Amino acid sequence: MKIYLDTMVFIQGDRLPGSDRLKELSKKEEIKLYISDYVTMEVYQGPLKVFQQKIEFLNTHKEHNKDFFAKMNEIIKKEYEREVGLERESDYWKDCKINYCKSIIGGLIAIPAPLRQSFITQFYENIELELSRFGQLKTKYNIKLFDSVHLMEAQGSEMNWFITEDKDLKNRANRIPWLVFRISKLEEFLRTHNWSGEK
């Protein structure tokens, strides 16, 4: 059974009820866990934002007084907290195998420009359908752009389940008839399969 982890599920793994059970099932190879390159990008977006804040701060504050150093220390503290958080998030999943999705939308986003034409030629018929569905997610089903990318990554990789803690995304996505997977919150997924550990 192939399970796609939404970014917040991946990030909050060590704090999310049911995550330990999910890891246990993965280690026993009863399920396979997947994320996309896009999840990885979102995870590392936090430190990039803090880095940009430091550059903007240095650029806009020309006086190096007590106030300057206090504000700079606040930014550095946020950066340190984010780095510690990233370490914790990465460490949480390292003892189970995390697979990466392979999908047409993911390929169009991630493949370097020199290889993109070959990719498009190879998958042309499927690309049209995938782009049409990607457009529907945003226009017909009112799903946010980044969530649409996650759904298309899971769709293209033929996931069985998509785990998210985003109630709005879950409700909207469950109305889409052509999705090949079911979407649910983590604890709901575990209960559905009697894997919650509850008696």
Steps between C-alpha positions, in 0.01 A plus 500: 500500500645835390449797733575865407590728792397863465764755605346578840471129583868456414607811695289425808585129505653500847199690642212352302293224667525182296837574340684243712251236387545607137878461533455159660282383209758632255782314672295179484450575127121490535493845338736712291535868585544760226568871476576715197798722428252777561460393867877520539501845343225621736686360803813697412308815404496613866878550533506677163241750625707570814813544285311751283383682813862541613604642164204741493568606857868567432409692188239724667671569836806715453546600867668234710367593842365295791159466329665370181681220686190406702292460181781312325519261796124435470543403135799278580301333781217423253755356257650279771155380611413415139827309450440301819144434377626375163746269671225362723261456204762322290615282789145390575456323165856373447440152641233417241520514124353810337447461124474783248209537257556492127231684307452702184426823689804438720709440188382821335590696814829332588665389176775740384417702186738312263323168576145637513430481123594132491275439803208683336544306174510168687189564711310743275160323503502463878625855555189649341270304733713577807512874424125502438438335837751730670301795364172348621633472854549876514199619299225241546585374851656821647810324627803715575792487259748324732236248614423433133865408442489255792180339372639464147825350633299241694266440204785453254678259735182295550480534877234307692468764774583868544549597865442864595394690810347775283123457546415739215726316254360165613140612448565655159717215370252232605252649248733440203383186316818431300746484792635146534563526875301566815584804710477512877654615824762271651299366793198443274720301258634283783147434637373408150753216487478406869861612540438763765607270783165564674307202636 
